[in-house]
């Protein structure tokens, strides 16, 4: 599962474990696979889950809307851990006297059971390696 902390033994090949900061998985390898413009099963599933729930506020392809920010931009700046925390716990902000509320999705298995896939899809969009629109799966 994406986002797990790497163990000290795994880090030993690169770092001396004692006192060395751990590097999160999203800083080492992308959470998606794209080959010849086609995506892996998880990234495709992330697209499907995003399109069924998140796009209502965040717009198609993670490009944002008048209701919510562009997640394709946000994921250039925030970590996997911050993404999961925000999705699970929600967020409120007051911008220019306008209250904006992101609902908490922690109790929705259609979101939380697939959070890694959703993140992988949005990260591919943020990294600029996945164009807008419905992706094609590897092997199709």
PyMOL commands that set and color helices and strands:
alter all, ss='L'
color gray80, all
select helices_A, chain A and resi 8-11+25-28+41-58+60-62+71-74+80-89+109-112+115-126
alter helices_A, ss='H'
color red, helices_A
select strands_A, chain A and resi 34-35+38-39+91-95+98-102
alter strands_A, ss='S'
color yellow, strands_A
deselect
rebuild
show_as cartoon
